[in-house]
Amino acid sequence: MTASHHDGNLLEQPLDRDMIVLDPSLGTRFMLFVDTEEEFDWNAPFSRTGHGVTAIDGLARGQAFFAAAGVKPVYVTDYPVVDNDAAAALMGQWVTDGAADIGAHLHPWVNPPHVEDVNAPNSYAGFLPETIERAKLEALCRRIEQRFGRRPIAYRAGRYGVGPNSARLLEAAGFRLDSSVRSRFDYSAQHGPDFSGLPQNPYWAGPTRALMELPLSTAFTGLLRGGGERLYRAAQGMGPLAGALARARMLSRVPLTPEGISAPEAIAAIDALIEEGVRVLNFSFHSPTLEPGHTPYVRCEADRIAFYAWWDTVLNHLAKRGVAPVSLDQLLAAAPVRGEACKAA
């Protein structure tokens, strides 16, 4: 796609002029996005039924922990959760107290209108027909507005499933920030998007460049990390080589999440990202992980204790590195307006 025809597509490399220069006084910060979703069997086929919204106690405990740590999470919330009275009341109080923000999280298979076949390819909202993606997004925004008195301005697609129309639809729906791009990951073999080569720092997206893209943070660590994504992708194509390099601590790909990532790995990733010049470290996890038994990451109370110990260790390291939390409003305020980029292009 040439510069003159770049439409701010979230699957395309942004133009140099679309990279966001944040206010220098912000320093290096971190944010936490929680993919707030129903509980379901991760090993079963996608289904419109068979899910629950029962991890409310875990959600409340998690919020209390992060509030005490001075972190204001963004709960990107999907339809079954926002449609649940108890969950909506709980989160609504956090919004009223100024302790959290509510965004949108679209799981197409459980989000009305229910018009598409339920299967793996259709689990990525961005690859549905544009009319269906728009209708599902609007249904979710309308339900969030009914519950919380305001439309959401932050979005993350379920399964990171943005597509060629997503940025335009998000702009039109009034979103100001998307955090669906999982840089350094390629889901094309699973019918999903390919985010290879996309930046780690925020940039403007959408046809009028009114949408901030804040990618999820992923670092390369190890002695060969200087080879970056090109070396990692080459190793992935050589059978067991990638695993051998990771075990030898030569080259690993480490996302900033407590799910499947140890605290030492996360600390190494934090340091690598700071060295790269990443200004906003973007942490995430799934809300059912807060209650034992719903995800592979927290299966019992001992796992939950380890989950919070992970956060204690990581938050202490962030403090030592001078990386403070930043809220959604603070981040948006630190970015200069870039709404004329498409005209300049």
SULZI-V517056 format. One record per residue. PHI is phi as a letter, one per 40 degrees, with the letter a starting at -180 (* if undefined). OMEGA is omega in whole degrees, 0 to 359 (999 if undefined). NEAR is the number of other C-alpha atoms within 8 Angstrom. Layout:
BEGIN
phi=[PHI:PHI]
omega=[OMEGA:OMEGA]
near=[NEAR:NEAR]
END
This chain:
BEGIN
phi=[*:c:d:c:b:c:b:g:d:c:c:b:c:c:c:d:c:c:c:c:c:c:d:d:c:c:g:c:b:b:b:b:b:b:c:c:a:c:c:a:c:c:c:c:c:c:a:c:b:g:b:a:b:b:c:c:c:c:c:c:c:c:c:c:c:c:c:c:c:g:b:b:c:b:c:c:b:c:c:d:c:c:c:c:d:c:c:c:c:c:c:c:c:c:c:d:c:g:c:a:b:b:b:b:a:b:c:d:c:b:b:c:c:c:b:c:c:c:a:c:d:c:c:c:d:c:b:c:d:d:c:c:d:c:c:c:c:c:c:c:c:c:c:c:c:c:c:b:g:a:c:c:b:b:a:b:c:d:g:f:c:c:b:c:c:c:c:c:c:c:d:c:c:g:c:b:a:b:b:b:c:b:d:g:b:b:b:c:c:b:g:b:c:b:b:d:g:c:c:c:c:c:a:c:b:g:c:b:f:c:b:c:c:b:c:c:c:a:b:b:b:h:c:b:c:c:c:f:c:c:c:c:c:c:c:c:c:b:g:c:c:c:c:c:c:c:c:c:f:c:a:b:b:b:c:c:a:c:c:g:b:c:c:c:c:c:c:c:c:d:c:c:c:c:c:c:g:c:c:b:c:b:c:a:a:c:d:c:c:c:b:d:g:b:b:c:c:b:c:a:c:c:c:c:d:c:d:c:c:d:c:d:c:c:c:c:c:d:c:c:c:g:b:c:c:b:c:d:c:c:c:c:c:c:b:c:c:b:c:b:c:c:c:c:c]
omega=[181:181:184:181:180:186:180:179:182:177:182:174:179:174:178:183:180:176:186:174:182:176:182:181:179:185:174:185:173:176:176:173:177:176:191:194:178:173:177:181:183:182:182:175:178:182:176:182:175:178:178:173:187:186:184:180:178:179:179:178:178:179:178:179:184:177:179:179:180:181:177:184:168:179:175:200:182:192:181:181:182:179:181:186:184:180:181:179:180:183:177:178:178:178:179:181:183:184:182:173:179:174:183:181:190:167:189:187:178:183:178:357:183:186:184:172:177:180:184:179:182:176:176:186:184:179:170:172:186:182:180:177:180:183:178:179:181:178:180:179:181:179:177:179:178:183:191:176:178:176:180:177:178:187:164:177:171:182:181:194:171:181:187:181:193:183:180:180:179:176:183:181:176:177:178:181:171:176:181:184:177:184:176:175:179:181:185:178:178:180:186:184:176:182:182:173:181:188:171:180:182:179:180:179:181:185:177:180:176:184:175:171:175:183:169:187:177:181:164:181:179:185:182:184:178:176:172:188:181:179:180:180:178:180:179:180:182:174:186:185:183:178:179:178:179:181:179:181:178:181:177:173:189:173:180:180:174:184:178:180:180:179:177:177:180:179:177:179:178:181:179:180:176:179:177:183:178:187:181:178:190:179:178:169:181:185:180:177:181:180:184:171:185:178:178:189:177:185:184:183:178:177:180:176:179:178:181:174:176:181:177:181:183:179:176:180:177:179:178:179:179:180:183:176:176:179:178:181:180:180:181:181:182:182:176:180:182:186:181:186:183:178:180:180:999]
near=[5:5:7:5:7:11:8:14:15:13:10:8:8:11:8:5:5:12:11:10:6:8:9:5:4:8:8:12:12:12:14:11:12:12:13:13:14:11:11:8:7:6:4:5:7:9:8:8:5:6:9:7:12:6:11:9:8:10:12:9:9:9:9:8:8:11:10:7:6:7:12:14:14:12:13:15:14:15:14:11:13:13:8:9:7:7:11:13:8:9:10:10:8:11:12:7:7:7:10:12:12:12:13:17:15:15:14:12:11:11:14:10:8:7:6:5:5:10:8:10:9:13:14:18:15:12:12:9:6:8:6:10:12:9:10:13:9:9:11:14:11:9:11:14:11:8:9:10:7:7:10:13:10:13:14:14:15:12:7:11:14:17:12:10:10:12:15:11:9:11:13:7:7:9:13:10:11:13:12:14:13:11:14:10:8:10:10:8:6:7:9:12:12:9:13:9:8:10:8:11:11:12:11:15:17:15:12:12:15:13:15:12:13:14:14:16:12:14:11:13:15:10:8:9:11:5:8:9:10:7:8:13:8:8:10:10:6:8:7:7:9:12:7:8:11:11:7:7:10:12:15:12:9:12:11:15:10:12:6:6:11:8:11:6:9:14:10:9:15:12:8:11:12:10:7:6:6:11:9:10:14:13:12:12:11:10:11:15:12:13:12:13:9:12:10:6:8:15:11:8:8:6:11:13:8:8:10:8:8:11:10:8:9:11:8:8:9:11:9:7:6:7:11:9:10:11:10:8:6:8:9:7:7:9:10:9:5:9:8:8:11:11:6:5:8]
END
